[in-house]
């Protein structure tokens, strides 16, 4: 037997798992539907960088696991999967294969997910558009000439085009929320330390890097957090998960919250009227739902914070490349790295120890200023991006200089990176579409450790302004 694409697309991940558990669908039917959709849609959107059907044993998961039989992809960045190449979107890492699963991947397997391969990432996850020389451009399922975002653009395009209902994603400066916005999806960056980073990483990118997922429903977002949250052995620090499951908490009544919003960027970059409208419409909806909403924003030096975070990221990138060169026993060739990457690595190599250490003081100063703002606010609402999805090539790491790339990134995504520095939970919700039919996300930022509260508010908005039935033309 087989199921149609429309029938497959009608389920979120929990819905597929329930249908399998009840016997309405078999694991084989679901797997075949996913692979058929990959074969149909991937040539158009180019979301999948590595397909691993050999490991798709439909009988391997515990039948009682919450996601038993549900297909899943892991992003080609940070997360080792035993036997599957981890190339970080770079030609320099061709042939890089680990013999172990990261703790997050291991937990996803135990939850019953079938790991089918990798989704595309820009080189080392650096960009807000997924256009790696290694794999080629990933296209937006809503408009093939536009970006699917980055750095989890492959994950976003895979979910938006109906290959699967949810997919693994990572975020060091917006890389879950940006593709969620571009693709009309839910994307949560959880609180720092909630999702394990090990065993191969400890303080992931000095606390800037987070892992989770892009999904079509809030309940999938919560349920995946339930199966992945909690420290791994030897973690340098962690955020304790609540006693109540995130999924169960969605059934509780949402309390009335103190919500602030802004439609202006922290850096003075212009914001597209469609992105401002997305926030304004969301504000009206929040007021109708009974929340207290006022226009306000934290006062901090966004440029200084961005520069300090950039110092940590480029030095980490340089160290990663140096380690790979030692592993290969040779230097990186020019044709193995993109132009922006080479310039960023050079900058990282030139950074002194004192400059590196000073960046932590700068981050602490600005994060404390943002923290003061959240002393009187439960949730902060902004546009996720300053513009609708841009056309492919606008954020190319192969054709722009590093300065041009940084300028283009600042113009596109000035709202997300600050909350990697603070470690707060932040998510993008698909609450608006442009007049041209492109998705536009709205970012919700919660207080540190208040992921449950943020998910409850997201579920309330999902119920009031449902988006699940909106599907991309691809």
N, C-alpha and C positions, 0 to 999 in steps of 0.2 A: 504494500500500500504506500501511498505518498500523500502529502498534504500540499495544498496550493500555497503560493506565496502570500496571497491575501489572508489565508487562514493562519499561516505562520506569523505574519506581521501583526495580527490582531492581539498577540500575547506580549506582555512584558516578561522579564526573566522569571519572576515568581509565578506568573501565569503558566508559562511553559512547564515549570517544575511541578506545579499542581496537576496539570493535565497528564503529565507522565506518571505521576504518583497514583492518580485515579484510574489509569489505564485508558484514558481517552486518546492519548498519543503514545507511541512507543519511542524509546530513545533513538532507535534507528531512523524513524520517520523525521524526528526533529533534526538529527544530524544531517540527513540527506537534504532536508529543506534548506538548512544553513549553507551547506556546500554548493547546492544548486544556485542559491542567491549570490554566493561569492563568485561563482563562475560567470554569472550573468552581469553582476554590477561592478566587480572589481576592474575589468578592462576599461570601464568608463571613469571611475573615480580614483582608482589606483591607491586604495587604502591599505591593502595587505602586502607586507614586504616579505613575508615568509609563511608558506602554508605547510602545516605539519599534520597531515591526515594519518600518518602511521601510528601516532599516539592516540588516536581517537577511538579508544576501546569503549564502546557504549556500556559494557558490563562492569567497568572498573569501580564505579562509585557506589558507596553505601546507598541502598534504596531509600533510606530514611534521611539522607543528607538534604539540606534545604534547597539545593540547586542541582540535584542529581539529574544528569543528562543534558544540562543546558550548555550550549556552546559558548566559548569565551576566547578572546585573544589577549595577549600580553604585549604591551608597547615595547618597541625596540629601543629601550633606554632603561638603564639602572637595574632591571629585575631579571636575574638569571633564571633560566628554565633548563633543567637538565636535558642535554642532548640537542637543544635548539640554539642556533647561533644568536649571539647578542652583539650586534654591530654598532649600536648607538647612532645609527643613521650615517655612518662614516665608512669610506673605503679603507681607511687605516685599520679598521677592526674586522675586515674580511677574515673568516676562518676562526673567529673567537667563539669558542663553545665552552660552557661550564658543565661540570658533572654533578651539579646540585641545583635544587630549587631555592630561591630566596624564601624566607619565612612567609612573606605575603603570598607568594605563589603556592607554597605548600598548603597554606590555609584555604586558598581558593580551590585547590584540588580536593582537599578533605570535605569541602562544602558541596562537592559533586560536579563542579564545572569541568567541562571537557576543553582542555587547552589545545587550540587548533593552530597556533602559530603566533606570528608577530604582526603588529600594525606599524605603519611607517612613522618615522620621526625625522625632523630636520637634524642636521649634523650636530651631535651632542646635545640635542634639545634646545639649541640656542635661539631659534627663531619663533616668531608668532605665525609663520606660514610654513607648511610642510612641503618643501621643494628640494629635497636632498639630491645631490648629484648621484648618490648611490642608487636611489629608487625612482627618481623623477617626481614631477609634481603630483601631489594629492589634490583632487578636485572636489569642490563643494557639490553635494548631491542636490542642492536647491538651484544651483547655477554653475555649470561646469567651468566657466571662465573665471570663477572667483575662488578665493582661498577657502580651505576647510579649517583654517586656523592652525595653531601650533602651540606647544610642540606636540600635543596629542592629537594632531590633525588626522592621522590615519584612523585612530579610534573613533573620532567624531564622524568621519565620512563612512566608516563601516557601519556604525549604528544608524546614522541618518539614512543611508541607502538600504537599510533593512536586512543587512547580512546577519545581524544578531541584535538582541535588545539592549545589551550593555557590554562595555569593554573596559579593560584596565587602562589607566591613564596616570600620568605624573605631572607635578606642578612645582617649578622652582621660581616662577615669576608671573604665573597666570596660565600655565600650560594645560590645566584642566578646564578652567573657566573660559578661556579664549575660544577653544574649539566647541565648547558647549554653546557659547553665544553664536558662533558662526553656523552651527549645524542644527539649532533649534532643540537642544537637549538640556538635561539637568547635569550640572557638573559641580561637585563639592570638593573643595580642598579642606580636609579635616584639620582639627587642631594639631599643632606640632606635637609629635611624640605619641599620637594615638595609634597610628599604623606603624608596624615594625619596618625598619630599614635594613635589617641584617639578614644573614650574618656577614655579608661582604662590605657593608657600610655601617658606620656607627652614627655619628652626628652628621646626617646627610646634608651635604653642602652647607655645613654650619647652621643647620636648622632651617634653611630656606626651602629645602626640597621635601615634597610630600607625595604620597601615592594614594590613589583611590580609583575612581571610575567615572565614565560618562554613561548616562542611562536615559531611558525615555520616561521613566516614572520616578517620583520621589520615593515610593515604597521600595523600589529596587535599590536606590541609593542607600536607604537606611538598612535594608537587609544585607547588602554586601558589606557595609560597615560592621554589622553584627558579627560576620564570620571572619573578619580580618583584624578588628581592633584588639589592642592589648600588646604589652611588651613582649619582645623575644628575649631569650637568655643572653645576658651580657650587654643589654642596651644601656647606653650611657645615661639616659634619662627616659622617662615616659610620662604620658598623661593618662591617668586612670580612667577607665571606661565606667559609665554609670551602672548601677545594679539592674535597672530596667533596660530591656533591649530597645534599640533605636526603632525597630519596626513596631514593637508593641506600643511605644510612646506616641506613635502617630495616632493612636486611637483616643488618646487623652484630649481633653478640651484645651485649646490653645489659650494661654493667658493673654490678657491685654498688655501690650508691650509699649515701651518708649522707643520710638523710631525716629531717627534723623535721616535726612536725605540731602543730596546735592546733585546738581546737573552740571557743575563746573569741575574741570579737572584740577588736580592738586598742583600741576605745573604751569597752569595758564594756557595749556594747549586748547585749541578750539574743539568744541563737541558738536557733532552733527545734529541737526534738529530732530532727526528720527530717533536718535539715542536719547536726547532730552525728553522727547515725547513718551518714549517707553517708560522712563522713570516717572514722569508726571501722571501717566495713566495708572501706574502701579501705586503711586501715592494716594490717588483717589480711591482705589480699591482697598488699600489698607485702612483708610479712614472709614470707609463703609463697613469694614469688618470690625470696627470699634477700637482700633489702635490709636494711640496718641502720636501724631506725626508733626514734625517741625523741620524747617530747612536749617541745617547746620552742618558743619564739617570740622574735622580736626585741623588744627593749625600746626604745621610742621614744615621742615625744609625738605620737600620732596626730591629736589635735585641732589642734595647732599646724601639723602638716604639711598637713592638709586645708585649714585656713584660708589658708595661704600659697599652695597650689595654686589655691584658689578666687580669690584676688586676681589671679593671673595670668590665669585664665580669664575673669573678668568684665571686666577691663580690655581683654583681647583682643576680647571680644564687643562692648564699647562702641566700640572702634576700628573693628571691622568694620561696625557699624551707621552710624557717622559717615561712613565711606567710601561706603556705599550711599546715604546721604542726599545727599552731595555729587554722586554720580553721577546721582541723580534730580533734583537741584536743589530739594529741599524736605525738610522734616522728616518723620520717620515719623509716620503717623497712629495714633491709639490703636487703631483696629480692625485695624491691620496687625501688632500685636505682642500676645503673650499676657501675662497679668498678671505672672507670675513673671519672664518675660523683661524686661518694662519695669522691674521693680524691680532686676534684676541689672544692666541697662544703667545705671540711675541710680547704682548703687553703683560701677560701673566708672568712670563719669564723675567721681565724687567722689574717687576714689583719687588721692593725691598721688604725685609722682615718688619721694619718699623712702619712702613706704609700699610702692610697687611694687618698688623696689630692695631693701628690707629683706626682702621675701618670698623672694628668692633665697638670702639668708643663712640664713633659717629652713629652707628646703628642704634646703640643703646640710648643715646640722647634723643633721637627722633622717635624711637619706639615708645619711650616714656611719655613723650608729648601726646602721641596717639592714645596711649593707655589712659591718660587723664580724661580725654574726651569720652571714652567708654565708661567712665565712672558714673555718668548720668544718662547713658544711652544703652539700650539692650541690643538694638540692631541698627546698622547703618546701611542705607540704600544708595547705590550709584549706578550709572550705566556700567555694563561690563567692559565695553569698548567705546572709544570715542567716535568711531565710524561704523557703518555696516561693513560686512566682509569686503575686503579690498580685492582687486583683481590680482591674479597670479602674476608674479614678477615684481610687484610693488615692494615686497620684502625679501627679495632674492639675496641669499648669502653668497651667490656666485658672481653677481654682476656689480653689486654695490661695494663701495669702500666701507671700512668699519664706521667712520663718522656718518656716512650717509645712512647706513643700516641703523645706527643708534637713533638718528633723527627720525627715520621712518617708524621705528618701533615706538618711540615716545609719542608720536602723533596717533598711532593706532591703539595702543594699550597702556594709557597712563594711570589706570585705576587699580590694577591688580597687584603689582609687585610689592606695594607697601605692606600688604597683609601676609606675604611670605615672611617679611622681616618681623612682624609682630607675632606670627605663629597662630593667629586667630582663625577660626573656621570661616570660610567664605565660599559662596556658591553663586553660580549663574543659573537663572531660570529663564525658560523661553516664553516670555510674556508679551512679545511684540514681533511683528513682521513689518518690514518696510513696504512702501508703496510698490516697489519693484519685486516684492515677494521674497526678500532675503530675511532670514531670522536675525533678531536683535535681542540679546540677553540683558537682563537686569541683575546686577550683583547685590547680594545680601551678605553683610558681614556681621558675625555674632561676636559676643564676648568670649575671651579665651576659655576653652573647655565647655562651652555651651552649644555643642553640636546638636544635642537633642532639641533645644529650644529653636535653633535655626531650622532644623528639619520639620518641626511641627508647624512653624510659620510657612515654610515652603509647601507643605501638604495642604494647608489652609488656602494658600493662593492657587494651588493646582486645582482644588475643588471649585474655587470661585471662578477661575478663568482657565478651564481645561485645555490642554494642548495635545494630548495623546493622539487624537484623531487627525492632527495635521501631519501630513506625510510629504516628503520631498518628491519631486517629479521623477528623479531617478529611482 
